[in-house]
């Protein structure tokens, strides 16, 4: 046999060997090569904290080198600590300052943990036709959900290997499955305090305003806080003065329609967020009413936090901290993939301003 033919034969045999080896890479084979148990290798692939970080990195690095193709993106990331975690932040087209503060918190914390963050706006068309949003790729390690897109769409985005961190969740009347850890702001206690402050000033005919169809747990918490304050003060919650998305409404209504649905104007209106407070106040002033002389108004979110002269009584929900905490929980979840999902509540702080203070 000539040298050329011999060389080709050897090359052919080597290629066949490598091709056969690469096609048969299994957890068992990796365990044998490294002198470890199959259980240890499997635990390393799943991010089990019982496997030392050095051992886990060794196993995953070796698996990648021999062509093992069933690793999740999280496992690959753990094998290469220099590679930044890739996070896609998903939101709707809502431009209030509240969302900007959350995103700023996410960005600030992401820098500390070597995370690369992209922000994508999800449209109703994306959801209806199950389209991937702009910026979504298979290399993403995690999705941070700022808004609600429905269980089916969320499952499609997460697939089988991406971590989901959610800001708030559907209220308990809904049947959607929990798909990841939830970070939420406290609402029941703080709205209860705002409502009690109105009652202590002598207000009795008090309305609650949330014309959005949201079905968010935090919005329901705020309504519960309102009801709890009224009950504690032996005051009835009058259904004709309650406009709330859950559990009484199945769609959003306009602020004008919401206000027109009142039989008359209450002495005070507890609004579910600052956007509602702004809009309702504008409509009331168009009718010639004064805030708070004729109607006291409260909100939630502290969207006026950087205004020169903030006006609305509200609740500071620590939006920056919510953003920070979502990234921190993502890092924790990367290292504890099999731990039960958690719901973490960030405390809120009532802020009393002129919109609800008599004689100011």
C-alpha positions in Angstrom: 0.0 0.0 0.0 1.4 3.4 -0.9 2.0 6.0 1.8 -0.8 8.2 0.4 -3.3 5.3 0.6 -2.1 4.3 4.1 -2.5 7.9 5.3 -6.0 8.0 3.8 -6.9 4.7 5.5 -5.6 5.9 8.9 -7.5 9.2 8.5 -10.7 7.4 7.6 -10.4 5.1 10.6 -9.8 8.1 12.9 -12.7 10.0 11.5 -14.9 6.9 11.9 -13.7 6.6 15.5 -14.3 10.2 16.3 -17.7 10.3 14.5 -18.7 7.2 16.4 -17.5 8.5 19.7 -19.2 11.9 19.2 -22.5 10.3 18.3 -22.4 8.1 21.4 -21.5 10.6 24.0 -23.7 9.9 27.0 -23.8 10.8 30.7 -22.5 7.3 31.4 -19.5 7.7 29.0 -18.6 11.1 30.5 -18.8 9.7 34.0 -16.5 6.8 33.0 -14.0 9.1 31.4 -13.8 11.3 34.4 -13.9 8.6 37.0 -17.2 9.9 38.5 -20.6 8.4 39.1 -23.4 9.0 36.6 -25.4 10.6 39.4 -22.7 13.2 40.0 -22.6 14.1 36.3 -26.3 14.3 36.1 -26.5 16.5 39.2 -23.7 18.8 37.7 -25.8 19.2 34.5 -28.8 20.2 36.6 -26.9 22.7 38.6 -27.3 20.8 41.9 -25.5 22.8 44.7 -24.3 19.5 46.2 -21.8 19.3 43.4 -18.8 21.5 44.1 -18.5 24.4 41.7 -15.0 23.3 40.6 -16.3 19.8 39.9 -19.3 21.0 38.1 -17.2 23.3 35.8 -14.9 20.4 35.1 -17.7 18.0 34.1 -19.5 20.6 31.9 -16.3 21.7 30.2 -15.4 18.1 29.4 -18.9 17.4 28.1 -18.7 20.4 25.7 -15.2 19.3 24.5 -16.5 15.8 23.5 -19.6 17.1 21.8 -22.3 16.4 24.3 -25.3 18.3 22.9 -27.9 18.1 25.6 -26.6 20.8 27.9 -28.9 23.7 28.8 -27.7 27.2 28.2 -27.5 27.7 32.0 -25.1 24.7 32.2 -23.0 26.1 29.5 -22.8 29.4 31.2 -21.7 27.8 34.5 -18.9 26.1 32.6 -17.6 29.5 31.4 -17.8 32.1 34.2 -16.3 34.7 31.8 -19.3 34.4 29.5 -22.0 37.0 30.5 -25.4 35.8 31.4 -27.8 36.8 28.6 -31.1 38.3 29.9 -34.1 39.4 27.9 -36.4 41.9 29.7 -39.9 41.6 28.3 -42.3 44.5 28.6 -45.4 46.1 27.0 -45.4 49.6 25.5 -46.1 51.4 28.8 -44.0 54.5 29.2 -44.7 55.6 32.8 -41.7 56.4 35.0 -42.4 53.4 37.2 -41.2 51.0 34.5 -38.1 53.1 33.7 -37.1 52.9 37.4 -37.5 49.1 37.4 -35.4 48.7 34.2 -32.7 51.0 35.7 -32.6 48.8 38.7 -32.3 45.7 36.6 -29.5 47.3 34.5 -27.5 48.5 37.6 -27.7 45.0 39.3 -26.9 43.2 36.0 -23.5 45.0 35.7 -22.5 43.6 39.1 -23.2 40.1 38.0 -21.7 40.1 34.5 -25.1 40.0 32.8 -25.9 41.3 29.3 -29.4 42.8 29.2 -31.6 43.4 26.2 -35.1 44.9 26.4 -37.9 43.8 24.1 -41.4 45.1 23.7 -44.1 42.4 23.3 -47.0 43.3 21.1 -50.5 41.9 21.1 -49.7 40.6 17.6 -46.7 38.7 19.0 -49.0 37.0 21.5 -51.9 36.3 19.2 -49.7 34.8 16.5 -47.1 33.3 18.8 -44.3 35.4 17.3 -41.0 35.7 19.1 -40.3 39.3 20.1 -37.5 41.3 18.7 -34.2 40.4 20.3 -35.2 36.8 21.3 -32.6 34.2 20.5 -32.0 30.6 21.5 -28.8 31.7 23.4 -30.8 33.7 26.0 -30.3 32.3 29.5 -33.3 33.9 31.2 -36.4 36.0 30.6 -37.5 38.7 33.0 -41.2 39.4 32.6 -42.4 42.9 33.6 -45.9 42.4 32.2 -48.3 39.6 31.7 -48.5 37.8 28.4 -50.5 34.7 29.3 -49.3 31.2 30.3 -49.1 29.8 26.8 -46.9 32.6 25.4 -44.7 32.6 28.5 -44.1 28.8 28.2 -43.1 29.3 24.5 -40.5 31.9 25.5 -39.1 29.9 28.3 -38.9 26.6 26.5 -37.3 23.8 28.5 -34.0 25.5 29.4 -34.6 29.2 30.3 -35.2 30.7 33.7 -38.2 32.9 34.2 -38.3 35.8 36.7 -41.7 37.5 37.0 -42.7 40.9 38.3 -46.0 40.1 40.0 -48.3 37.3 39.0 -51.9 36.6 38.1 -54.3 37.0 41.0 -55.4 33.9 42.9 -58.7 33.7 41.0 -56.7 32.7 37.8 -55.6 29.2 36.9 -52.3 30.1 35.2 -49.4 27.9 36.4 -46.5 29.5 38.2 -43.5 29.3 35.8 -40.8 30.9 37.9 -39.9 33.1 40.8 -42.1 36.2 41.5 -41.0 39.5 42.8 -43.8 41.8 43.8 -44.4 45.0 45.8 -46.5 45.0 48.9 -49.9 46.7 48.4 -52.4 45.5 51.0 -50.9 47.1 54.1 -49.9 50.4 52.4 -53.3 51.0 50.8 -54.9 50.2 54.1 -52.9 52.9 55.7 -53.8 55.4 53.0 -57.5 54.6 53.3 -57.3 54.9 57.1 -55.7 58.3 56.7 -58.7 59.4 54.7 -61.2 58.0 57.2 -59.3 59.6 60.1 -59.8 63.0 58.4 -63.6 62.4 58.4 -64.1 61.0 54.9 -66.9 58.4 54.8 -68.1 58.0 51.2 -64.9 56.6 49.7 -64.5 55.0 46.3 -61.9 52.7 44.8 -60.8 53.1 41.2 -59.0 50.6 39.0 -60.6 50.5 35.5 -57.8 48.3 34.1 -58.4 44.7 33.2 -55.2 43.4 34.7 -55.9 40.5 37.1 -52.6 41.1 38.8 -52.1 39.9 42.3 -50.7 43.2 43.5 -53.7 45.1 42.3 -56.0 42.7 44.1 -53.8 43.2 47.2 -54.5 47.0 47.0 -58.2 46.4 46.7 -58.1 44.1 49.7 -56.3 46.8 51.7 -59.0 49.3 50.9 -61.7 46.8 52.0 -59.8 46.0 55.2 -59.5 49.7 56.2 -63.2 50.2 55.6 -64.1 47.1 57.6 -61.8 48.1 60.5 -63.6 51.5 60.6 -67.1 49.9 60.5 -67.8 51.5 57.1 -69.5 49.7 54.3 -67.7 49.1 51.0 -70.3 50.4 48.6 -70.3 48.4 45.3 -71.5 51.4 43.3 -68.3 53.3 44.3 -65.9 50.4 43.5 -64.4 50.1 40.0 -61.9 47.3 40.1 -60.6 44.8 37.5 -60.7 41.8 39.8 -62.9 39.9 40.3 -65.8 42.1 39.1 -64.7 43.1 35.6 -63.7 41.2 32.5 -62.4 44.1 30.4 -60.9 47.5 30.8 -63.2 50.6 30.6 -62.3 54.2 29.9 -61.6 56.5 32.8 -64.5 58.7 31.7 -66.9 55.7 31.7 -65.5 54.6 35.1 -66.2 58.1 36.6 -69.6 58.3 34.9 -70.6 54.9 36.5 -70.5 56.5 40.0 -74.1 57.6 41.1 -72.4 60.8 42.4 -68.9 61.9 43.1 -67.4 60.3 46.3 -65.7 62.4 48.9 -62.5 60.6 48.3 -61.2 58.1 45.7 -58.4 55.6 46.3 -56.8 54.9 43.0 -54.9 51.6 42.2 -52.0 53.5 40.7 -50.7 57.1 40.0 -51.8 56.9 36.4 -55.4 56.4 37.5 -55.0 59.3 40.0 -53.7 61.6 37.3 -56.4 60.8 34.8 -59.3 60.9 37.3 -58.1 64.2 38.8 -58.0 65.7 35.3 -61.5 64.7 34.5 -62.8 66.0 37.9 -61.1 69.3 37.4 -62.7 69.6 33.9 -66.0 69.4 35.8 -64.9 72.3 38.0 -64.0 70.3 41.0 -60.9 70.9 43.1 -58.4 68.4 44.5 -58.5 67.9 47.5 -61.1 70.6 48.5 -64.0 68.8 46.7 -62.5 65.3 46.2 -59.5 63.7 47.9 -57.3 61.5 45.7 -54.6 58.9 46.4 -52.5 56.8 44.0 -49.8 54.2 44.0 -46.2 53.9 42.5 -44.8 57.3 43.4 -44.5 58.3 39.7 -43.9 61.9 40.9 -40.8 60.9 42.8 -38.5 63.2 40.9 -41.0 66.1 40.3 -40.1 69.5 41.4 -43.3 69.8 43.5 -45.1 66.4 43.8 -48.8 66.6 44.5 -50.4 63.2 44.9 -50.6 61.1 48.0 -49.1 57.8 46.9 -47.1 54.7 47.8 -43.4 54.3 47.0 -43.1 50.7 45.9 -39.3 50.9 45.7 -39.2 50.3 42.0 -35.4 50.4 41.8 -35.2 47.7 44.4 -37.7 45.6 42.5 -35.4 45.7 39.5 -32.3 44.9 41.6 -34.1 42.0 43.4 -35.2 40.4 40.1 -31.6 40.0 39.0 -30.4 38.9 42.4 -33.1 36.2 42.4 -32.1 35.1 38.9 -28.5 34.6 40.1 -29.8 32.6 43.0 -32.0 30.5 40.8 -29.1 29.7 38.5 -27.4 28.0 41.4 -30.6 26.4 42.8 -32.5 25.2 39.7 -34.5 22.5 41.5 -35.6 24.6 44.5 -39.3 25.4 44.8 -40.4 28.6 43.1 -40.4 31.6 45.5 -42.6 34.7 45.8 -40.7 37.6 47.3 -42.5 40.7 48.5 -40.7 44.1 48.7 -42.1 46.5 51.3 -43.8 49.7 50.2 -44.0 53.1 51.9 -47.1 55.5 52.0 -46.3 59.1 51.1 -48.8 61.7 52.2 -49.1 64.8 50.0 -51.6 67.6 49.3 -54.1 65.6 47.1 -55.6 63.8 50.2 -55.0 66.4 52.9 -58.0 68.5 54.0 -57.2 72.2 54.4 -54.0 72.2 52.4 
